[in-house]
Amino acid sequence: DAAVSALAALCSEYYMKEPGEADPAIQEELITQYLAELRNPEEMTRCGFSLALGALPGFLLKGRLQ
């Protein structure tokens, strides 16, 4: 829970290329990895990555999820 709470601040500090815009390479890698982990056989891992996806700031999700 603590890691998920800090995720938005971490992403805003380190993964923002310009205000409101993600670094495309990091965005691709991060979202792809998080989505792939939703298929993990371990329930707690899926839950953790689901929470992490929900905690990501909007600029990282823009154009990546439908």
mmCIF file as Biopython writes it, N, C-alpha, C and O atoms, coordinates in Angstrom:
data_model
#
loop_
_atom_site.group_PDB
_atom_site.id
_atom_site.type_symbol
_atom_site.label_atom_id
_atom_site.label_alt_id
_atom_site.label_comp_id
_atom_site.label_asym_id
_atom_site.label_entity_id
_atom_site.label_seq_id
_atom_site.pdbx_PDB_ins_code
_atom_site.Cartn_x
_atom_site.Cartn_y
_atom_site.Cartn_z
_atom_site.occupancy
_atom_site.B_iso_or_equiv
_atom_site.auth_seq_id
_atom_site.auth_asym_id
_atom_site.pdbx_PDB_model_num
ATOM 1   N N  . ASP A ? 1  ? 0.819   -1.193  0.000   1.0 0.0 1  A 1 
ATOM 2   C CA . ASP A ? 1  ? 0.000   0.000   0.000   1.0 0.0 1  A 1 
ATOM 3   C C  . ASP A ? 1  ? 0.864   1.258   0.000   1.0 0.0 1  A 1 
ATOM 4   O O  . ASP A ? 1  ? 0.550   2.233   -0.683  1.0 0.0 1  A 1 
ATOM 5   N N  . ALA A ? 2  ? 1.943   1.232   0.762   1.0 0.0 2  A 1 
ATOM 6   C CA . ALA A ? 2  ? 2.813   2.411   0.831   1.0 0.0 2  A 1 
ATOM 7   C C  . ALA A ? 2  ? 3.480   2.672   -0.519  1.0 0.0 2  A 1 
ATOM 8   O O  . ALA A ? 2  ? 3.615   3.822   -0.936  1.0 0.0 2  A 1 
ATOM 9   N N  . ALA A ? 3  ? 3.888   1.621   -1.187  1.0 0.0 3  A 1 
ATOM 10  C CA . ALA A ? 3  ? 4.526   1.779   -2.505  1.0 0.0 3  A 1 
ATOM 11  C C  . ALA A ? 3  ? 3.533   2.348   -3.519  1.0 0.0 3  A 1 
ATOM 12  O O  . ALA A ? 3  ? 3.893   3.214   -4.316  1.0 0.0 3  A 1 
ATOM 13  N N  . VAL A ? 4  ? 2.317   1.879   -3.495  1.0 0.0 4  A 1 
ATOM 14  C CA . VAL A ? 4  ? 1.292   2.374   -4.417  1.0 0.0 4  A 1 
ATOM 15  C C  . VAL A ? 4  ? 1.011   3.843   -4.120  1.0 0.0 4  A 1 
ATOM 16  O O  . VAL A ? 4  ? 0.810   4.633   -5.043  1.0 0.0 4  A 1 
ATOM 17  N N  . SER A ? 5  ? 0.994   4.212   -2.849  1.0 0.0 5  A 1 
ATOM 18  C CA . SER A ? 5  ? 0.752   5.603   -2.474  1.0 0.0 5  A 1 
ATOM 19  C C  . SER A ? 5  ? 1.845   6.531   -2.996  1.0 0.0 5  A 1 
ATOM 20  O O  . SER A ? 5  ? 1.571   7.682   -3.337  1.0 0.0 5  A 1 
ATOM 21  N N  . ALA A ? 6  ? 3.064   6.044   -3.058  1.0 0.0 6  A 1 
ATOM 22  C CA . ALA A ? 6  ? 4.188   6.860   -3.499  1.0 0.0 6  A 1 
ATOM 23  C C  . ALA A ? 6  ? 4.384   6.844   -5.017  1.0 0.0 6  A 1 
ATOM 24  O O  . ALA A ? 6  ? 5.136   7.661   -5.550  1.0 0.0 6  A 1 
ATOM 25  N N  . LEU A ? 7  ? 3.727   5.940   -5.705  1.0 0.0 7  A 1 
ATOM 26  C CA . LEU A ? 7  ? 3.976   5.746   -7.139  1.0 0.0 7  A 1 
ATOM 27  C C  . LEU A ? 7  ? 3.674   6.987   -7.973  1.0 0.0 7  A 1 
ATOM 28  O O  . LEU A ? 7  ? 4.468   7.335   -8.848  1.0 0.0 7  A 1 
ATOM 29  N N  . ALA A ? 8  ? 2.577   7.650   -7.737  1.0 0.0 8  A 1 
ATOM 30  C CA . ALA A ? 8  ? 2.215   8.832   -8.526  1.0 0.0 8  A 1 
ATOM 31  C C  . ALA A ? 8  ? 3.268   9.930   -8.381  1.0 0.0 8  A 1 
ATOM 32  O O  . ALA A ? 8  ? 3.653   10.560  -9.366  1.0 0.0 8  A 1 
ATOM 33  N N  . ALA A ? 9  ? 3.727   10.155  -7.159  1.0 0.0 9  A 1 
ATOM 34  C CA . ALA A ? 9  ? 4.753   11.184  -6.927  1.0 0.0 9  A 1 
ATOM 35  C C  . ALA A ? 9  ? 6.062   10.804  -7.608  1.0 0.0 9  A 1 
ATOM 36  O O  . ALA A ? 9  ? 6.713   11.658  -8.211  1.0 0.0 9  A 1 
ATOM 37  N N  . LEU A ? 10 ? 6.453   9.545   -7.523  1.0 0.0 10 A 1 
ATOM 38  C CA . LEU A ? 10 ? 7.674   9.081   -8.166  1.0 0.0 10 A 1 
ATOM 39  C C  . LEU A ? 10 ? 7.589   9.267   -9.679  1.0 0.0 10 A 1 
ATOM 40  O O  . LEU A ? 10 ? 8.531   9.759   -10.299 1.0 0.0 10 A 1 
ATOM 41  N N  . CYS A ? 11 ? 6.476   8.879   -10.266 1.0 0.0 11 A 1 
ATOM 42  C CA . CYS A ? 11 ? 6.300   9.008   -11.714 1.0 0.0 11 A 1 
ATOM 43  C C  . CYS A ? 11 ? 6.317   10.470  -12.147 1.0 0.0 11 A 1 
ATOM 44  O O  . CYS A ? 11 ? 6.922   10.815  -13.162 1.0 0.0 11 A 1 
ATOM 45  N N  . SER A ? 12 ? 5.654   11.323  -11.379 1.0 0.0 12 A 1 
ATOM 46  C CA . SER A ? 12 ? 5.618   12.743  -11.722 1.0 0.0 12 A 1 
ATOM 47  C C  . SER A ? 12 ? 7.003   13.368  -11.639 1.0 0.0 12 A 1 
ATOM 48  O O  . SER A ? 12 ? 7.335   14.264  -12.416 1.0 0.0 12 A 1 
ATOM 49  N N  . GLU A ? 13 ? 7.795   12.901  -10.712 1.0 0.0 13 A 1 
ATOM 50  C CA . GLU A ? 13 ? 9.140   13.464  -10.533 1.0 0.0 13 A 1 
ATOM 51  C C  . GLU A ? 13 ? 10.132  12.964  -11.579 1.0 0.0 13 A 1 
ATOM 52  O O  . GLU A ? 13 ? 10.934  13.750  -12.084 1.0 0.0 13 A 1 
ATOM 53  N N  . TYR A ? 14 ? 10.096  11.678  -11.913 1.0 0.0 14 A 1 
ATOM 54  C CA . TYR A ? 14 ? 11.144  11.083  -12.737 1.0 0.0 14 A 1 
ATOM 55  C C  . TYR A ? 14 ? 10.737  10.704  -14.161 1.0 0.0 14 A 1 
ATOM 56  O O  . TYR A ? 14 ? 11.607  10.556  -15.019 1.0 0.0 14 A 1 
ATOM 57  N N  . TYR A ? 15 ? 9.453   10.544  -14.435 1.0 0.0 15 A 1 
ATOM 58  C CA . TYR A ? 15 ? 9.029   10.033  -15.738 1.0 0.0 15 A 1 
ATOM 59  C C  . TYR A ? 15 ? 8.327   11.061  -16.611 1.0 0.0 15 A 1 
ATOM 60  O O  . TYR A ? 15 ? 7.823   10.722  -17.682 1.0 0.0 15 A 1 
ATOM 61  N N  . MET A ? 16 ? 8.288   12.307  -16.168 1.0 0.0 16 A 1 
ATOM 62  C CA . MET A ? 16 ? 7.631   13.359  -16.942 1.0 0.0 16 A 1 
ATOM 63  C C  . MET A ? 16 ? 8.681   14.064  -17.798 1.0 0.0 16 A 1 
ATOM 64  O O  . MET A ? 16 ? 9.651   14.622  -17.286 1.0 0.0 16 A 1 
ATOM 65  N N  . LYS A ? 17 ? 8.466   14.026  -19.102 1.0 0.0 17 A 1 
ATOM 66  C CA . LYS A ? 17 ? 9.398   14.664  -20.041 1.0 0.0 17 A 1 
ATOM 67  C C  . LYS A ? 17 ? 9.173   16.172  -20.045 1.0 0.0 17 A 1 
ATOM 68  O O  . LYS A ? 17 ? 10.113  16.953  -19.896 1.0 0.0 17 A 1 
ATOM 69  N N  . GLU A ? 18 ? 7.925   16.565  -20.217 1.0 0.0 18 A 1 
ATOM 70  C CA . GLU A ? 18 ? 7.495   17.955  -20.166 1.0 0.0 18 A 1 
ATOM 71  C C  . GLU A ? 18 ? 6.225   17.974  -19.327 1.0 0.0 18 A 1 
ATOM 72  O O  . GLU A ? 18 ? 5.618   16.922  -19.122 1.0 0.0 18 A 1 
ATOM 73  N N  . PRO A ? 19 ? 5.808   19.128  -18.838 1.0 0.0 19 A 1 
ATOM 74  C CA . PRO A ? 19 ? 4.588   19.143  -18.015 1.0 0.0 19 A 1 
ATOM 75  C C  . PRO A ? 19 ? 3.404   18.453  -18.707 1.0 0.0 19 A 1 
ATOM 76  O O  . PRO A ? 19 ? 2.982   18.850  -19.794 1.0 0.0 19 A 1 
ATOM 77  N N  . GLY A ? 20 ? 2.890   17.429  -18.059 1.0 0.0 20 A 1 
ATOM 78  C CA . GLY A ? 20 ? 1.749   16.692  -18.579 1.0 0.0 20 A 1 
ATOM 79  C C  . GLY A ? 20 ? 2.055   15.698  -19.682 1.0 0.0 20 A 1 
ATOM 80  O O  . GLY A ? 20 ? 1.137   15.152  -20.295 1.0 0.0 20 A 1 
ATOM 81  N N  . GLU A ? 21 ? 3.346   15.452  -19.947 1.0 0.0 21 A 1 
ATOM 82  C CA . GLU A ? 21 ? 3.736   14.541  -21.025 1.0 0.0 21 A 1 
ATOM 83  C C  . GLU A ? 21 ? 4.792   13.552  -20.531 1.0 0.0 21 A 1 
ATOM 84  O O  . GLU A ? 21 ? 5.799   13.936  -19.935 1.0 0.0 21 A 1 
ATOM 85  N N  . ALA A ? 22 ? 4.534   12.274  -20.794 1.0 0.0 22 A 1 
ATOM 86  C CA . ALA A ? 22 ? 5.446   11.211  -20.360 1.0 0.0 22 A 1 
ATOM 87  C C  . ALA A ? 22 ? 6.586   11.041  -21.348 1.0 0.0 22 A 1 
ATOM 88  O O  . ALA A ? 22 ? 6.453   11.339  -22.534 1.0 0.0 22 A 1 
ATOM 89  N N  . ASP A ? 23 ? 7.702   10.557  -20.836 1.0 0.0 23 A 1 
ATOM 90  C CA . ASP A ? 23 ? 8.800   10.126  -21.698 1.0 0.0 23 A 1 
ATOM 91  C C  . ASP A ? 23 ? 8.292   8.878   -22.414 1.0 0.0 23 A 1 
ATOM 92  O O  . ASP A ? 23 ? 7.989   7.884   -21.755 1.0 0.0 23 A 1 
ATOM 93  N N  . PRO A ? 24 ? 8.190   8.898   -23.754 1.0 0.0 24 A 1 
ATOM 94  C CA . PRO A ? 24 ? 7.569   7.775   -24.482 1.0 0.0 24 A 1 
ATOM 95  C C  . PRO A ? 24 ? 8.219   6.418   -24.226 1.0 0.0 24 A 1 
ATOM 96  O O  . PRO A ? 24 ? 7.515   5.413   -24.122 1.0 0.0 24 A 1 
ATOM 97  N N  . ALA A ? 25 ? 9.532   6.369   -24.124 1.0 0.0 25 A 1 
ATOM 98  C CA . ALA A ? 25 ? 10.210  5.092   -23.911 1.0 0.0 25 A 1 
ATOM 99  C C  . ALA A ? 25 ? 9.852   4.509   -22.543 1.0 0.0 25 A 1 
ATOM 100 O O  . ALA A ? 25 ? 9.566   3.318   -22.421 1.0 0.0 25 A 1 
ATOM 101 N N  . ILE A ? 26 ? 9.871   5.344   -21.541 1.0 0.0 26 A 1 
ATOM 102 C CA . ILE A ? 26 ? 9.536   4.887   -20.187 1.0 0.0 26 A 1 
ATOM 103 C C  . ILE A ? 26 ? 8.063   4.518   -20.107 1.0 0.0 26 A 1 
ATOM 104 O O  . ILE A ? 26 ? 7.705   3.516   -19.487 1.0 0.0 26 A 1 
ATOM 105 N N  . GLN A ? 27 ? 7.211   5.318   -20.728 1.0 0.0 27 A 1 
ATOM 106 C CA . GLN A ? 27 ? 5.778   5.035   -20.732 1.0 0.0 27 A 1 
ATOM 107 C C  . GLN A ? 27 ? 5.510   3.658   -21.337 1.0 0.0 27 A 1 
ATOM 108 O O  . GLN A ? 27 ? 4.775   2.858   -20.759 1.0 0.0 27 A 1 
ATOM 109 N N  . GLU A ? 28 ? 6.092   3.385   -22.476 1.0 0.0 28 A 1 
ATOM 110 C CA . GLU A ? 28 ? 5.891   2.099   -23.159 1.0 0.0 28 A 1 
ATOM 111 C C  . GLU A ? 28 ? 6.343   0.939   -22.281 1.0 0.0 28 A 1 
ATOM 112 O O  . GLU A ? 28 ? 5.615   -0.037  -22.105 1.0 0.0 28 A 1 
ATOM 113 N N  . GLU A ? 29 ? 7.547   1.052   -21.731 1.0 0.0 29 A 1 
ATOM 114 C CA . GLU A ? 29 ? 8.098   -0.027  -20.917 1.0 0.0 29 A 1 
ATOM 115 C C  . GLU A ? 29 ? 7.278   -0.253  -19.648 1.0 0.0 29 A 1 
ATOM 116 O O  . GLU A ? 29 ? 6.970   -1.393  -19.300 1.0 0.0 29 A 1 
ATOM 117 N N  . LEU A ? 30 ? 6.929   0.816   -18.966 1.0 0.0 30 A 1 
ATOM 118 C CA . LEU A ? 30 ? 6.208   0.710   -17.708 1.0 0.0 30 A 1 
ATOM 119 C C  . LEU A ? 30 ? 4.815   0.126   -17.895 1.0 0.0 30 A 1 
ATOM 120 O O  . LEU A ? 30 ? 4.437   -0.814  -17.195 1.0 0.0 30 A 1 
ATOM 121 N N  . ILE A ? 31 ? 4.057   0.670   -18.825 1.0 0.0 31 A 1 
ATOM 122 C CA . ILE A ? 31 ? 2.689   0.202   -19.041 1.0 0.0 31 A 1 
ATOM 123 C C  . ILE A ? 31 ? 2.684   -1.238  -19.549 1.0 0.0 31 A 1 
ATOM 124 O O  . ILE A ? 31 ? 1.862   -2.044  -19.113 1.0 0.0 31 A 1 
ATOM 125 N N  . THR A ? 32 ? 3.580   -1.565  -20.454 1.0 0.0 32 A 1 
ATOM 126 C CA . THR A ? 32 ? 3.669   -2.934  -20.980 1.0 0.0 32 A 1 
ATOM 127 C C  . THR A ? 32 ? 3.971   -3.925  -19.867 1.0 0.0 32 A 1 
ATOM 128 O O  . THR A ? 32 ? 3.351   -4.986  -19.794 1.0 0.0 32 A 1 
ATOM 129 N N  . GLN A ? 33 ? 4.918   -3.588  -19.001 1.0 0.0 33 A 1 
ATOM 130 C CA . GLN A ? 33 ? 5.278   -4.480  -17.901 1.0 0.0 33 A 1 
ATOM 131 C C  . GLN A ? 33 ? 4.115   -4.641  -16.918 1.0 0.0 33 A 1 
ATOM 132 O O  . GLN A ? 33 ? 3.815   -5.756  -16.490 1.0 0.0 33 A 1 
ATOM 133 N N  . TYR A ? 34 ? 3.467   -3.543  -16.565 1.0 0.0 34 A 1 
ATOM 134 C CA . TYR A ? 34 ? 2.361   -3.617  -15.609 1.0 0.0 34 A 1 
ATOM 135 C C  . TYR A ? 34 ? 1.199   -4.425  -16.176 1.0 0.0 34 A 1 
ATOM 136 O O  . TYR A ? 34 ? 0.597   -5.227  -15.461 1.0 0.0 34 A 1 
ATOM 137 N N  . LEU A ? 35 ? 0.878   -4.224  -17.449 1.0 0.0 35 A 1 
ATOM 138 C CA . LEU A ? 35 ? -0.209  -4.983  -18.070 1.0 0.0 35 A 1 
ATOM 139 C C  . LEU A ? 35 ? 0.131   -6.467  -18.156 1.0 0.0 35 A 1 
ATOM 140 O O  . LEU A ? 35 ? -0.733  -7.318  -17.947 1.0 0.0 35 A 1 
ATOM 141 N N  . ALA A ? 36 ? 1.385   -6.776  -18.464 1.0 0.0 36 A 1 
ATOM 142 C CA . ALA A ? 36 ? 1.804   -8.183  -18.545 1.0 0.0 36 A 1 
ATOM 143 C C  . ALA A ? 36 ? 1.660   -8.872  -17.188 1.0 0.0 36 A 1 
ATOM 144 O O  . ALA A ? 36 ? 1.301   -10.048 -17.128 1.0 0.0 36 A 1 
ATOM 145 N N  . GLU A ? 37 ? 1.935   -8.156  -16.108 1.0 0.0 37 A 1 
ATOM 146 C CA . GLU A ? 37 ? 1.847   -8.745  -14.775 1.0 0.0 37 A 1 
ATOM 147 C C  . GLU A ? 37 ? 0.411   -9.038  -14.358 1.0 0.0 37 A 1 
ATOM 148 O O  . GLU A ? 37 ? 0.189   -9.772  -13.395 1.0 0.0 37 A 1 
ATOM 149 N N  . LEU A ? 38 ? -0.567  -8.478  -15.066 1.0 0.0 38 A 1 
ATOM 150 C CA . LEU A ? 38 ? -1.965  -8.789  -14.761 1.0 0.0 38 A 1 
ATOM 151 C C  . LEU A ? 38 ? -2.320  -10.223 -15.147 1.0 0.0 38 A 1 
ATOM 152 O O  . LEU A ? 38 ? -3.378  -10.728 -14.772 1.0 0.0 38 A 1 
ATOM 153 N N  . ARG A ? 39 ? -1.437  -10.872 -15.893 1.0 0.0 39 A 1 
ATOM 154 C CA . ARG A ? 39 ? -1.643  -12.275 -16.280 1.0 0.0 39 A 1 
ATOM 155 C C  . ARG A ? 39 ? -0.825  -13.235 -15.411 1.0 0.0 39 A 1 
ATOM 156 O O  . ARG A ? 39 ? -0.804  -14.438 -15.667 1.0 0.0 39 A 1 
ATOM 157 N N  . ASN A ? 40 ? -0.169  -12.717 -14.409 1.0 0.0 40 A 1 
ATOM 158 C CA . ASN A ? 40 ? 0.647   -13.521 -13.510 1.0 0.0 40 A 1 
ATOM 159 C C  . ASN A ? 40 ? -0.248  -14.514 -12.765 1.0 0.0 40 A 1 
ATOM 160 O O  . ASN A ? 40 ? -1.352  -14.153 -12.356 1.0 0.0 40 A 1 
ATOM 161 N N  . PRO A ? 41 ? 0.207   -15.758 -12.583 1.0 0.0 41 A 1 
ATOM 162 C CA . PRO A ? 41 ? -0.623  -16.745 -11.879 1.0 0.0 41 A 1 
ATOM 163 C C  . PRO A ? 41 ? -0.809  -16.438 -10.384 1.0 0.0 41 A 1 
ATOM 164 O O  . PRO A ? 41 ? -1.739  -16.954 -9.763  1.0 0.0 41 A 1 
ATOM 165 N N  . GLU A ? 42 ? 0.052   -15.617 -9.810  1.0 0.0 42 A 1 
ATOM 166 C CA . GLU A ? 42 ? -0.060  -15.273 -8.390  1.0 0.0 42 A 1 
ATOM 167 C C  . GLU A ? 42 ? -1.078  -14.151 -8.184  1.0 0.0 42 A 1 
ATOM 168 O O  . GLU A ? 42 ? -0.919  -13.055 -8.723  1.0 0.0 42 A 1 
ATOM 169 N N  . GLU A ? 43 ? -2.102  -14.426 -7.417  1.0 0.0 43 A 1 
ATOM 170 C CA . GLU A ? 43 ? -3.172  -13.454 -7.198  1.0 0.0 43 A 1 
ATOM 171 C C  . GLU A ? 43 ? -2.665  -12.152 -6.576  1.0 0.0 43 A 1 
ATOM 172 O O  . GLU A ? 43 ? -3.079  -11.070 -6.991  1.0 0.0 43 A 1 
ATOM 173 N N  . MET A ? 44 ? -1.783  -12.243 -5.598  1.0 0.0 44 A 1 
ATOM 174 C CA . MET A ? 44 ? -1.294  -11.033 -4.930  1.0 0.0 44 A 1 
ATOM 175 C C  . MET A ? 44 ? -0.477  -10.160 -5.884  1.0 0.0 44 A 1 
ATOM 176 O O  . MET A ? 44 ? -0.505  -8.934  -5.782  1.0 0.0 44 A 1 
ATOM 177 N N  . THR A ? 45 ? 0.240   -10.782 -6.799  1.0 0.0 45 A 1 
ATOM 178 C CA . THR A ? 45 ? 0.987   -10.016 -7.793  1.0 0.0 45 A 1 
ATOM 179 C C  . THR A ? 45 ? 0.026   -9.274  -8.708  1.0 0.0 45 A 1 
ATOM 180 O O  . THR A ? 45 ? 0.218   -8.092  -8.992  1.0 0.0 45 A 1 
ATOM 181 N N  . ARG A ? 46 ? -1.001  -9.964  -9.168  1.0 0.0 46 A 1 
ATOM 182 C CA . ARG A ? 46 ? -2.014  -9.308  -10.011 1.0 0.0 46 A 1 
ATOM 183 C C  . ARG A ? 46 ? -2.674  -8.150  -9.275  1.0 0.0 46 A 1 
ATOM 184 O O  . ARG A ? 46 ? -2.885  -7.081  -9.849  1.0 0.0 46 A 1 
ATOM 185 N N  . CYS A ? 47 ? -2.996  -8.362  -8.008  1.0 0.0 47 A 1 
ATOM 186 C CA . CYS A ? 47 ? -3.619  -7.300  -7.212  1.0 0.0 47 A 1 
ATOM 187 C C  . CYS A ? 47 ? -2.691  -6.093  -7.083  1.0 0.0 47 A 1 
ATOM 188 O O  . CYS A ? 47 ? -3.130  -4.951  -7.222  1.0 0.0 47 A 1 
ATOM 189 N N  . GLY A ? 48 ? -1.426  -6.344  -6.821  1.0 0.0 48 A 1 
ATOM 190 C CA . GLY A ? 48 ? -0.457  -5.260  -6.677  1.0 0.0 48 A 1 
ATOM 191 C C  . GLY A ? 48 ? -0.304  -4.443  -7.942  1.0 0.0 48 A 1 
ATOM 192 O O  . GLY A ? 48 ? -0.277  -3.213  -7.893  1.0 0.0 48 A 1 
ATOM 193 N N  . PHE A ? 49 ? -0.204  -5.116  -9.067  1.0 0.0 49 A 1 
ATOM 194 C CA . PHE A ? 49 ? -0.038  -4.389  -10.328 1.0 0.0 49 A 1 
ATOM 195 C C  . PHE A ? 49 ? -1.334  -3.710  -10.752 1.0 0.0 49 A 1 
ATOM 196 O O  . PHE A ? 49 ? -1.296  -2.677  -11.421 1.0 0.0 49 A 1 
ATOM 197 N N  . SER A ? 50 ? -2.465  -4.263  -10.379 1.0 0.0 50 A 1 
ATOM 198 C CA . SER A ? 50 ? -3.747  -3.583  -10.638 1.0 0.0 50 A 1 
ATOM 199 C C  . SER A ? 50 ? -3.815  -2.284  -9.845  1.0 0.0 50 A 1 
ATOM 200 O O  . SER A ? 50 ? -4.227  -1.249  -10.369 1.0 0.0 50 A 1 
ATOM 201 N N  . LEU A ? 51 ? -3.413  -2.342  -8.598  1.0 0.0 51 A 1 
ATOM 202 C CA . LEU A ? 51 ? -3.379  -1.141  -7.775  1.0 0.0 51 A 1 
ATOM 203 C C  . LEU A ? 51 ? -2.393  -0.117  -8.337  1.0 0.0 51 A 1 
ATOM 204 O O  . LEU A ? 51 ? -2.671  1.082   -8.359  1.0 0.0 51 A 1 
ATOM 205 N N  . ALA A ? 52 ? -1.250  -0.604  -8.786  1.0 0.0 52 A 1 
ATOM 206 C CA . ALA A ? 52 ? -0.242  0.299   -9.350  1.0 0.0 52 A 1 
ATOM 207 C C  . ALA A ? 52 ? -0.764  0.980   -10.609 1.0 0.0 52 A 1 
ATOM 208 O O  . ALA A ? 52 ? -0.566  2.182   -10.785 1.0 0.0 52 A 1 
ATOM 209 N N  . LEU A ? 53 ? -1.420  0.237   -11.479 1.0 0.0 53 A 1 
ATOM 210 C CA . LEU A ? 53 ? -1.997  0.846   -12.688 1.0 0.0 53 A 1 
ATOM 211 C C  . LEU A ? 53 ? -3.019  1.924   -12.322 1.0 0.0 53 A 1 
ATOM 212 O O  . LEU A ? 53 ? -3.070  2.979   -12.954 1.0 0.0 53 A 1 
ATOM 213 N N  . GLY A ? 54 ? -3.810  1.659   -11.324 1.0 0.0 54 A 1 
ATOM 214 C CA . GLY A ? 54 ? -4.806  2.626   -10.889 1.0 0.0 54 A 1 
ATOM 215 C C  . GLY A ? 54 ? -4.211  3.861   -10.247 1.0 0.0 54 A 1 
ATOM 216 O O  . GLY A ? 54 ? -4.845  4.916   -10.211 1.0 0.0 54 A 1 
ATOM 217 N N  . ALA A ? 55 ? -2.992  3.736   -9.738  1.0 0.0 55 A 1 
ATOM 218 C CA . ALA A ? 55 ? -2.335  4.862   -9.063  1.0 0.0 55 A 1 
ATOM 219 C C  . ALA A ? 55 ? -1.482  5.704   -10.004 1.0 0.0 55 A 1 
ATOM 220 O O  . ALA A ? 55 ? -1.025  6.784   -9.631  1.0 0.0 55 A 1 
ATOM 221 N N  . LEU A ? 56 ? -1.266  5.215   -11.221 1.0 0.0 56 A 1 
ATOM 222 C CA . LEU A ? 56 ? -0.423  5.975   -12.152 1.0 0.0 56 A 1 
ATOM 223 C C  . LEU A ? 56 ? -1.087  7.306   -12.513 1.0 0.0 56 A 1 
ATOM 224 O O  . LEU A ? 56 ? -2.305  7.374   -12.678 1.0 0.0 56 A 1 
ATOM 225 N N  . PRO A ? 57 ? -0.287  8.349   -12.633 1.0 0.0 57 A 1 
ATOM 226 C CA . PRO A ? 57 ? -0.851  9.636   -13.034 1.0 0.0 57 A 1 
ATOM 227 C C  . PRO A ? 57 ? -1.355  9.582   -14.476 1.0 0.0 57 A 1 
ATOM 228 O O  . PRO A ? 57 ? -0.863  8.794   -15.283 1.0 0.0 57 A 1 
ATOM 229 N N  . GLY A ? 58 ? -2.321  10.409  -14.788 1.0 0.0 58 A 1 
ATOM 230 C CA . GLY A ? 58 ? -2.959  10.406  -16.099 1.0 0.0 58 A 1 
ATOM 231 C C  . GLY A ? 58 ? -2.014  10.591  -17.263 1.0 0.0 58 A 1 
ATOM 232 O O  . GLY A ? 58 ? -2.239  10.022  -18.331 1.0 0.0 58 A 1 
ATOM 233 N N  . PHE A ? 59 ? -0.953  11.377  -17.086 1.0 0.0 59 A 1 
ATOM 234 C CA . PHE A ? 59 ? -0.035  11.614  -18.207 1.0 0.0 59 A 1 
ATOM 235 C C  . PHE A ? 59 ? 0.663   10.341  -18.667 1.0 0.0 59 A 1 
ATOM 236 O O  . PHE A ? 59 ? 1.043   10.235  -19.833 1.0 0.0 59 A 1 
ATOM 237 N N  . LEU A ? 60 ? 0.837   9.374   -17.769 1.0 0.0 60 A 1 
ATOM 238 C CA . LEU A ? 60 ? 1.454   8.109   -18.170 1.0 0.0 60 A 1 
ATOM 239 C C  . LEU A ? 60 ? 0.478   7.191   -18.891 1.0 0.0 60 A 1 
ATOM 240 O O  . LEU A ? 60 ? 0.893   6.342   -19.680 1.0 0.0 60 A 1 
ATOM 241 N N  . LEU A ? 61 ? -0.789  7.352   -18.632 1.0 0.0 61 A 1 
ATOM 242 C CA . LEU A ? 61 ? -1.802  6.485   -19.248 1.0 0.0 61 A 1 
ATOM 243 C C  . LEU A ? 61 ? -2.335  7.046   -20.555 1.0 0.0 61 A 1 
ATOM 244 O O  . LEU A ? 61 ? -2.914  6.314   -21.356 1.0 0.0 61 A 1 
ATOM 245 N N  . LYS A ? 62 ? -2.144  8.335   -20.774 1.0 0.0 62 A 1 
ATOM 246 C CA . LYS A ? 62 ? -2.703  9.004   -21.962 1.0 0.0 62 A 1 
ATOM 247 C C  . LYS A ? 62 ? -2.254  8.305   -23.242 1.0 0.0 62 A 1 
ATOM 248 O O  . LYS A ? 62 ? -1.062  8.185   -23.524 1.0 0.0 62 A 1 
ATOM 249 N N  . GLY A ? 63 ? -3.238  7.851   -24.005 1.0 0.0 63 A 1 
ATOM 250 C CA . GLY A ? 63 ? -2.958  7.196   -25.276 1.0 0.0 63 A 1 
ATOM 251 C C  . GLY A ? 63 ? -2.557  5.747   -25.190 1.0 0.0 63 A 1 
ATOM 252 O O  . GLY A ? 63 ? -2.270  5.130   -26.216 1.0 0.0 63 A 1 
ATOM 253 N N  . ARG A ? 64 ? -2.527  5.176   -23.987 1.0 0.0 64 A 1 
ATOM 254 C CA . ARG A ? 64 ? -2.060  3.797   -23.814 1.0 0.0 64 A 1 
ATOM 255 C C  . ARG A ? 64 ? -3.163  2.815   -23.447 1.0 0.0 64 A 1 
ATOM 256 O O  . ARG A ? 64 ? -3.050  1.627   -23.751 1.0 0.0 64 A 1 
ATOM 257 N N  . LEU A ? 65 ? -4.224  3.279   -22.803 1.0 0.0 65 A 1 
ATOM 258 C CA . LEU A ? 65 ? -5.284  2.374   -22.374 1.0 0.0 65 A 1 
ATOM 259 C C  . LEU A ? 65 ? -6.592  2.801   -22.979 1.0 0.0 65 A 1 
ATOM 260 O O  . LEU A ? 65 ? -6.855  3.992   -23.148 1.0 0.0 65 A 1 
ATOM 261 N N  . GLN A ? 66 ? -7.413  1.826   -23.305 1.0 0.0 66 A 1 
ATOM 262 C CA . GLN A ? 66 ? -8.739  2.115   -23.863 1.0 0.0 66 A 1 
ATOM 263 C C  . GLN A ? 66 ? -9.784  1.938   -22.791 1.0 0.0 66 A 1 
ATOM 264 O O  . GLN A ? 66 ? -10.972 2.132   -23.048 1.0 0.0 66 A 1 
#
